[in-house]
Amino acid sequence: MKNIILSCFAIVALGLSYFYEVKPADANSETQNFTFENASLIPFSPDGNHTTNPFEKAANTLTYKDSLFYKYYSQNFAVNLEFNEDKELLETVNEWIGTPYRSGSASKRGTDCSGFVTSIYREVYGINLSRSSRSMFQDVKRIKKDSVRTGDLVFFRRSPKQPIYHVGIYLKNGKFVHSATNGGVMISSLKQAYYQRNYYAAGRVN
């Protein structure tokens, strides 16, 4: 009797299998619709733990030595650096700070504004710019004042009808470095009344 009951259950189960057949996964179905856009990525930190910020490792690639470097120049130049500026530019500019003004010269014994700029660009970038601030303006691509970035050039003229007479290198936070007739190579602000009044344009060397 027991065997008869089990046989009945087996027959019923076999019949139901035709109605509830489970199909194998199709190679052309959902598995082929996988993309990186719909994937869930879980980044890992260097110590093997999960992190919620996938860019954390990239942000931490700055070494302790790099951090000290940028902090030093931020304080020395009194600007807020973003820690991605050209190191050689910052170091070279720093070496020239305090150089006396000397018209027609371009050395650390004395330099005028264009001599200072041409020296920096030659030392840092290997680029030879025109010697005068007026002709130097022809070497650059003019950019908007609010788009200026570290290393760009800033030009000055006394009035719309006057030619360009002065040039400097932009640093950060509205400050630029230049060789002034009344103090030599120094850092000044574009917000100072004199430079704000005589500011003409900014340019980028391509």
Backbone bond lengths (Angstrom), bond angles and torsions (degrees), N, CA, C in turn:
res aa  C-N    CA-C-N  psi(-1)  N-CA   C-N-CA  omega(-1)  CA-C   N-CA-C  phi
1 M - - - 1.474 - - 1.528 110.73 -
2 K 1.333 114.39 -40.82 1.467 119.86 -179.69 1.508 110.50 -64.24
3 N 1.339 116.75 -40.16 1.468 120.59 -179.63 1.523 111.41 -66.85
4 I 1.344 115.68 -34.14 1.474 119.51 179.27 1.523 110.81 -65.23
5 I 1.361 115.96 -41.94 1.474 121.35 -179.02 1.534 110.21 -64.28
6 L 1.343 116.83 -43.25 1.468 120.92 -179.37 1.528 110.78 -65.47
7 S 1.348 115.96 -35.82 1.458 119.61 178.56 1.521 111.40 -65.65
8 C 1.351 115.11 -38.15 1.475 119.65 178.03 1.522 111.18 -62.61
9 F 1.341 115.86 -44.75 1.466 120.27 179.03 1.535 111.05 -61.18
10 A 1.333 116.58 -39.43 1.465 121.10 -179.59 1.514 110.80 -63.90
11 I 1.381 116.22 -40.13 1.461 120.67 179.70 1.523 111.00 -66.22
12 V 1.355 115.79 -42.84 1.473 120.75 178.84 1.528 110.38 -61.61
13 A 1.349 116.08 -45.33 1.475 120.45 -179.27 1.515 111.37 -61.76
14 L 1.318 116.96 -38.78 1.453 121.16 179.69 1.514 111.36 -65.02
15 G 1.355 114.54 -38.96 1.457 118.81 178.95 1.525 112.14 -66.89
16 L 1.322 116.47 -41.08 1.472 119.87 -179.40 1.522 112.18 -66.45
17 S 1.332 116.70 -27.60 1.472 119.59 -177.08 1.518 111.54 -63.55
18 Y 1.344 117.33 -24.93 1.455 120.12 178.43 1.523 112.09 -72.05
19 F 1.341 115.78 -28.77 1.473 120.64 -179.57 1.524 112.39 -86.01
20 Y 1.304 117.69 -25.75 1.476 121.74 -175.94 1.522 109.84 -122.09
21 E 1.324 114.60 48.79 1.456 119.35 -179.72 1.531 110.33 -69.77
22 V 1.302 117.46 131.08 1.465 122.55 178.30 1.506 108.82 -94.91
23 K 1.354 115.86 117.27 1.457 120.36 -177.65 1.526 110.40 -84.12
24 P 1.307 117.84 142.17 1.466 120.88 176.90 1.512 110.47 -67.82
25 A 1.338 116.27 156.40 1.466 121.13 -178.46 1.517 110.44 -62.31
26 D 1.329 115.59 133.23 1.462 121.56 179.74 1.515 109.19 -85.77
27 A 1.298 115.81 129.67 1.475 119.58 -178.21 1.507 111.68 -63.24
28 N 1.349 117.75 -19.04 1.464 120.26 -179.56 1.516 112.65 -100.53
29 S 1.327 117.26 13.50 1.463 119.79 -177.30 1.510 110.43 -93.30
30 E 1.349 116.72 -135.16 1.460 121.15 -170.43 1.516 113.77 -61.92
31 T 1.328 117.07 -29.88 1.457 118.57 -176.65 1.519 111.43 -63.18
32 Q 1.345 117.16 -26.26 1.458 118.95 179.23 1.519 112.17 -88.56
33 N 1.311 117.72 -5.90 1.456 121.11 177.84 1.517 112.14 -91.24
34 F 1.315 117.75 5.59 1.463 121.25 -179.64 1.521 110.19 -68.76
35 T 1.299 116.12 131.06 1.466 121.21 174.28 1.509 108.43 -136.79
36 F 1.346 116.15 163.37 1.460 119.37 178.31 1.525 111.05 -68.78
37 E 1.353 115.36 -20.30 1.461 117.66 -179.96 1.522 112.02 -70.19
38 N 1.382 116.46 -34.67 1.463 117.68 -177.97 1.521 111.73 -101.62
39 A 1.342 116.90 7.72 1.462 119.78 178.00 1.507 110.12 -81.58
40 S 1.314 115.74 150.89 1.463 121.13 176.31 1.519 107.49 -103.83
41 L 1.340 115.72 108.76 1.454 120.82 -176.69 1.520 110.26 -97.01
42 I 1.317 116.25 131.15 1.457 120.75 178.26 1.514 108.30 -116.48
43 P 1.346 117.41 101.88 1.456 119.78 -177.21 1.518 111.78 -70.28
44 F 1.314 115.76 158.93 1.454 121.81 178.23 1.516 109.87 -122.41
45 S 1.285 115.99 145.79 1.453 121.10 175.27 1.516 108.22 -86.83
46 P 1.343 118.90 165.23 1.459 121.17 -177.07 1.524 114.31 -56.72
47 D 1.370 118.10 -26.17 1.459 119.40 -178.09 1.530 112.32 -87.38
48 G 1.353 116.92 5.26 1.460 120.40 174.79 1.511 113.68 93.79
49 N 1.327 118.42 -3.55 1.458 121.37 -179.62 1.517 110.31 -88.65
50 H 1.324 116.40 156.27 1.448 120.54 177.21 1.522 109.87 -69.67
51 T 1.319 115.54 149.84 1.455 120.61 174.21 1.515 108.32 -135.45
52 T 1.297 117.90 146.11 1.461 121.45 -177.59 1.519 111.26 -87.56
53 N 1.331 118.17 -6.94 1.449 121.47 -178.69 1.524 110.50 -112.07
54 P 1.351 118.82 105.98 1.463 120.78 -177.45 1.512 113.77 -67.03
55 F 1.350 116.87 -14.45 1.455 119.83 -179.44 1.524 112.28 -102.26
56 E 1.305 117.15 7.80 1.455 121.40 -176.16 1.524 111.80 -60.85
57 K 1.322 116.13 -41.97 1.449 119.72 -178.12 1.523 110.80 -66.30
58 A 1.350 116.82 -41.25 1.454 120.04 179.05 1.518 111.26 -63.79
59 A 1.330 116.21 -38.05 1.459 120.61 -179.54 1.512 111.42 -69.07
60 N 1.335 116.41 -23.71 1.455 120.06 -177.41 1.524 113.09 -97.02
61 T 1.335 117.19 11.61 1.457 119.43 -179.78 1.526 111.38 -72.67
62 L 1.328 117.54 -16.71 1.459 121.93 177.76 1.523 108.68 -67.27
63 T 1.313 116.60 125.84 1.457 120.19 -178.75 1.517 110.81 -79.29
64 Y 1.310 114.91 166.16 1.465 120.23 178.31 1.524 110.28 -62.34
65 K 1.327 115.74 -37.25 1.465 120.81 179.11 1.523 110.61 -65.19
66 D 1.349 116.65 -41.35 1.467 121.21 176.90 1.519 110.65 -61.32
67 S 1.324 115.15 -43.19 1.464 120.70 -179.43 1.519 110.95 -59.93
68 L 1.321 116.67 -45.02 1.468 121.13 178.51 1.521 110.90 -63.48
69 F 1.329 116.28 -38.49 1.465 121.67 179.97 1.530 110.36 -59.52
70 Y 1.337 116.22 -52.92 1.459 119.87 -177.25 1.526 112.31 -68.50
71 K 1.314 117.16 -34.93 1.470 119.68 177.66 1.525 110.84 -64.58
72 Y 1.328 115.03 -38.13 1.474 119.58 179.28 1.523 110.85 -62.15
73 Y 1.340 116.47 -48.07 1.455 119.46 -177.80 1.528 112.32 -74.32
74 S 1.313 117.28 -27.00 1.461 119.69 173.94 1.521 110.14 -61.56
75 Q 1.325 115.68 -43.27 1.458 120.96 179.71 1.523 111.45 -73.64
76 N 1.322 115.87 -41.91 1.461 120.43 -176.82 1.527 112.09 -65.76
77 F 1.343 116.53 -38.07 1.459 121.21 -179.77 1.529 112.38 -94.68
78 A 1.336 116.45 -6.80 1.469 121.95 -178.29 1.531 111.16 57.68
79 V 1.350 115.46 47.18 1.460 121.32 177.23 1.531 108.65 -134.61
80 N 1.315 115.95 159.88 1.464 120.97 178.05 1.522 109.54 -97.00
81 L 1.311 116.51 96.18 1.459 120.87 -179.82 1.524 110.48 -77.58
82 E 1.326 116.40 154.73 1.463 121.45 179.90 1.527 111.82 -96.92
83 F 1.323 116.61 6.32 1.469 123.15 177.60 1.519 113.04 67.16
84 N 1.340 117.64 21.50 1.465 120.89 175.80 1.521 111.42 -132.05
85 E 1.348 116.45 8.73 1.452 120.87 179.93 1.529 111.43 -71.84
86 D 1.320 115.62 160.35 1.461 121.50 -179.84 1.532 109.72 -64.74
87 K 1.314 115.91 116.33 1.465 120.87 -177.30 1.520 111.97 -62.88
88 E 1.327 115.61 -42.60 1.464 119.50 -177.13 1.521 110.87 -64.21
89 L 1.331 116.54 -35.64 1.463 120.14 177.46 1.522 110.20 -62.38
90 L 1.320 116.96 -47.95 1.462 121.18 -179.11 1.524 111.39 -62.02
91 E 1.317 116.50 -44.19 1.467 120.65 -179.41 1.530 111.28 -64.99
92 T 1.319 116.49 -43.63 1.464 120.51 -177.58 1.519 111.15 -67.47
93 V 1.320 116.63 -43.25 1.469 120.43 177.29 1.526 109.72 -58.49
94 N 1.310 116.18 -44.10 1.464 121.05 -178.97 1.536 111.69 -59.87
95 E 1.326 116.18 -36.73 1.467 120.53 179.39 1.530 112.39 -66.76
96 W 1.335 115.91 -25.33 1.467 120.33 -177.85 1.531 112.97 -91.37
97 I 1.314 117.49 -16.16 1.471 120.00 -178.78 1.530 109.52 -57.18
98 G 1.330 115.60 131.33 1.467 120.74 179.19 1.524 113.83 94.60
99 T 1.336 117.24 -7.58 1.464 119.87 177.11 1.521 109.16 -63.45
100 P 1.334 119.12 129.62 1.469 120.80 -178.00 1.526 112.78 -67.72
101 Y 1.318 115.20 156.82 1.461 120.54 177.94 1.523 109.72 -79.20
102 R 1.324 114.33 135.49 1.460 119.32 175.32 1.519 107.93 -149.02
103 S 1.310 116.71 115.17 1.459 122.04 -177.07 1.527 111.58 -61.53
104 G 1.330 115.82 133.82 1.449 121.50 177.29 1.515 114.87 80.26
105 S 1.348 118.08 0.32 1.461 121.36 -178.23 1.523 111.37 -108.74
106 A 1.329 115.51 163.41 1.461 120.63 -179.86 1.521 110.07 -150.98
107 S 1.331 116.09 56.77 1.459 120.52 177.95 1.523 108.54 -140.10
108 K 1.335 116.59 172.56 1.453 120.43 -179.44 1.525 112.19 -76.41
109 R 1.325 116.47 -2.58 1.466 120.19 171.80 1.521 110.11 -84.00
110 G 1.338 115.36 -18.05 1.454 120.88 179.72 1.514 110.00 166.90
111 T 1.326 117.14 140.01 1.469 120.15 -177.94 1.524 111.34 -153.62
112 D 1.322 115.40 150.38 1.470 118.93 171.40 1.524 107.53 -94.36
113 C 1.329 117.20 -177.03 1.472 120.04 -172.58 1.521 112.96 -64.58
114 S 1.329 117.36 -47.17 1.456 119.85 -178.49 1.524 111.18 -71.59
115 G 1.329 116.75 -31.83 1.460 120.25 176.95 1.517 110.95 -64.54
116 F 1.318 115.75 -39.17 1.463 120.79 178.07 1.526 110.66 -64.85
117 V 1.332 116.86 -47.53 1.467 120.97 -177.80 1.527 111.22 -64.08
118 T 1.328 117.18 -45.19 1.463 119.76 -179.68 1.530 110.69 -64.05
119 S 1.316 117.67 -36.14 1.462 121.09 179.19 1.521 111.32 -66.14
120 I 1.337 116.65 -43.12 1.462 121.06 179.92 1.520 110.43 -63.94
121 Y 1.326 117.31 -45.79 1.463 120.28 -178.49 1.528 112.02 -66.69
122 R 1.303 116.29 -33.59 1.463 118.98 178.21 1.534 110.74 -71.63
123 E 1.334 116.70 -42.42 1.463 121.15 -179.06 1.522 112.70 -69.16
124 V 1.319 116.13 -44.40 1.467 120.73 -173.27 1.525 112.81 -85.45
125 Y 1.343 116.54 -45.56 1.462 120.31 -172.79 1.528 114.80 -108.93
126 G 1.327 116.14 -9.91 1.462 119.04 -176.96 1.516 112.06 70.25
127 I 1.341 117.22 27.79 1.464 122.64 -177.88 1.531 109.37 -109.87
128 N 1.312 116.04 132.08 1.468 121.08 177.65 1.523 109.54 -99.18
129 L 1.308 116.13 110.43 1.456 121.55 178.92 1.529 110.34 -93.55
130 S 1.318 115.86 163.38 1.459 120.72 175.50 1.526 109.47 -61.52
131 R 1.309 116.84 151.38 1.464 120.21 -170.51 1.528 114.39 -76.72
132 S 1.317 118.87 -29.49 1.467 119.59 -179.00 1.519 110.77 -100.76
133 S 1.328 116.11 151.86 1.472 120.42 -179.58 1.519 110.90 -62.48
134 R 1.340 116.61 -32.53 1.458 121.09 -179.18 1.536 111.08 -66.66
135 S 1.321 116.31 -48.09 1.463 120.17 -179.60 1.527 111.28 -76.56
136 M 1.330 116.67 -25.69 1.463 121.37 178.74 1.530 110.96 -62.19
137 F 1.325 115.26 -31.10 1.462 120.07 -179.75 1.527 110.95 -61.97
138 Q 1.334 116.09 -24.76 1.464 120.28 178.91 1.528 111.41 -77.43
139 D 1.332 117.51 -13.92 1.469 121.75 -179.06 1.524 112.96 -88.09
140 V 1.333 117.54 -5.21 1.459 120.25 -172.48 1.528 112.24 -117.67
141 K 1.312 114.15 162.52 1.463 121.14 172.91 1.528 106.84 -97.59
142 R 1.300 116.55 121.28 1.474 120.32 -177.18 1.518 110.39 -66.96
143 I 1.326 116.63 135.84 1.460 122.08 -179.82 1.523 109.80 -130.95
144 K 1.320 115.79 161.41 1.458 120.57 179.47 1.531 110.19 -70.51
145 K 1.294 115.41 151.93 1.467 120.96 -177.63 1.522 111.36 -61.47
146 D 1.335 117.33 -36.34 1.462 119.97 -178.22 1.533 112.56 -80.79
147 S 1.345 116.66 -0.40 1.462 120.58 177.61 1.523 112.32 -107.54
148 V 1.320 116.37 0.76 1.464 120.39 -176.62 1.526 110.68 -66.24
149 R 1.337 116.33 143.21 1.453 120.93 -179.41 1.531 110.11 -136.80
150 T 1.301 115.99 169.37 1.459 121.70 -176.88 1.525 111.54 -52.72
151 G 1.337 115.52 127.56 1.457 121.10 179.57 1.515 114.28 100.07
152 D 1.341 117.30 -15.83 1.466 120.33 177.11 1.528 109.41 -71.35
153 L 1.327 115.94 162.96 1.461 121.15 -179.75 1.523 110.71 -102.18
154 V 1.330 116.28 145.22 1.465 121.75 176.43 1.531 107.96 -121.36
155 F 1.327 115.42 135.36 1.455 121.79 -174.21 1.532 110.82 -117.93
156 F 1.334 114.93 151.43 1.460 120.78 -176.39 1.525 110.36 -133.85
157 R 1.356 114.64 147.73 1.464 121.64 172.32 1.526 107.62 -147.13
158 R 1.301 117.14 154.84 1.467 120.54 -171.92 1.528 113.31 -80.92
159 S 1.310 117.86 -22.29 1.463 121.69 177.49 1.525 108.48 -163.91
160 P 1.336 117.81 164.30 1.462 120.61 -179.06 1.531 113.74 -56.78
161 K 1.312 117.07 -27.20 1.463 120.41 -178.14 1.528 112.60 -93.03
162 Q 1.314 116.55 -3.99 1.464 120.90 -179.16 1.531 110.31 -97.71
163 P 1.319 117.30 151.72 1.472 120.16 178.99 1.532 111.60 -77.52
164 I 1.295 116.54 166.11 1.470 121.75 175.12 1.526 108.41 -62.90
165 Y 1.324 116.30 134.42 1.461 119.37 -177.66 1.534 112.95 -125.72
166 H 1.350 117.03 -8.44 1.464 118.83 -174.31 1.527 110.33 -149.88
167 V 1.359 116.17 149.00 1.458 121.29 179.95 1.520 109.29 -145.13
168 G 1.330 115.67 148.59 1.459 121.45 177.57 1.521 109.93 -145.87
169 I 1.323 116.44 175.18 1.464 122.46 179.84 1.521 109.26 -110.66
170 Y 1.323 116.12 123.90 1.457 120.68 -178.09 1.531 110.82 -71.03
171 L 1.334 115.48 139.97 1.456 121.54 177.76 1.522 111.48 -108.19
172 K 1.337 116.32 -76.45 1.461 120.64 -176.46 1.534 108.52 -170.90
173 N 1.333 115.64 157.61 1.469 121.26 173.39 1.527 113.11 54.14
174 G 1.330 116.90 37.49 1.463 120.58 178.51 1.514 113.72 77.41
175 K 1.318 118.43 11.29 1.469 120.98 -179.49 1.526 110.79 -108.13
176 F 1.324 114.91 148.59 1.459 121.04 -179.85 1.519 109.47 -141.29
177 V 1.323 115.79 158.66 1.465 121.08 179.48 1.524 107.66 -111.96
178 H 1.327 115.55 139.49 1.475 120.38 -174.90 1.521 109.44 -160.99
179 S 1.312 115.20 170.55 1.461 120.19 175.35 1.524 107.82 -105.92
180 A 1.327 115.70 108.21 1.461 121.93 -177.20 1.524 110.59 -96.09
181 T 1.325 115.72 146.41 1.471 120.30 -178.93 1.524 112.00 -62.66
182 N 1.329 116.20 -25.95 1.467 119.64 -177.02 1.526 113.67 -103.95
183 G 1.335 117.78 25.59 1.462 117.29 179.31 1.516 114.96 178.96
184 G 1.329 116.71 -2.96 1.456 118.94 179.89 1.521 112.04 75.44
185 V 1.316 116.84 -154.86 1.465 121.37 -176.64 1.524 109.73 -72.71
186 M 1.314 115.20 119.80 1.460 121.72 -176.54 1.524 110.29 -151.50
187 I 1.311 115.59 171.31 1.467 121.75 176.05 1.526 108.05 -105.88
188 S 1.321 115.89 128.37 1.465 121.69 179.65 1.520 109.04 -128.00
189 S 1.326 115.39 172.71 1.464 120.97 -179.35 1.523 110.94 -113.05
190 L 1.325 115.38 138.82 1.459 120.09 176.11 1.526 111.33 -67.55
191 K 1.331 116.09 -12.68 1.463 120.62 179.76 1.525 112.24 -84.94
192 Q 1.330 116.31 -12.35 1.464 118.79 175.93 1.519 108.34 -62.36
193 A 1.319 116.58 140.07 1.467 121.64 -173.78 1.529 112.93 -51.50
194 Y 1.321 116.71 -44.60 1.465 120.40 -176.89 1.530 111.34 -62.90
195 Y 1.325 117.31 -48.63 1.461 120.63 -177.68 1.520 112.15 -75.20
196 Q 1.310 116.12 -30.64 1.463 119.85 176.67 1.524 110.03 -66.26
197 R 1.307 115.61 -38.22 1.474 120.81 -179.19 1.535 111.46 -71.85
198 N 1.332 116.90 -36.68 1.461 120.26 -174.43 1.543 114.18 -100.14
199 Y 1.309 116.84 0.89 1.467 119.39 178.59 1.526 109.99 -60.94
200 Y 1.348 114.90 134.54 1.467 119.34 -179.32 1.533 112.48 -112.78
201 A 1.326 116.93 -54.86 1.464 119.30 -175.36 1.513 110.60 -164.44
202 A 1.343 114.56 166.36 1.464 121.54 174.84 1.521 107.59 -118.02
203 G 1.326 116.39 148.83 1.451 119.92 -178.85 1.513 111.69 -141.40
204 R 1.314 115.67 150.69 1.466 121.58 -179.95 1.516 109.47 -119.67
205 V 1.332 115.11 131.75 1.459 120.92 178.52 1.528 108.52 -84.11
206 N 1.297 118.02 122.42 1.468 121.69 -178.70 1.524 111.09 -85.44
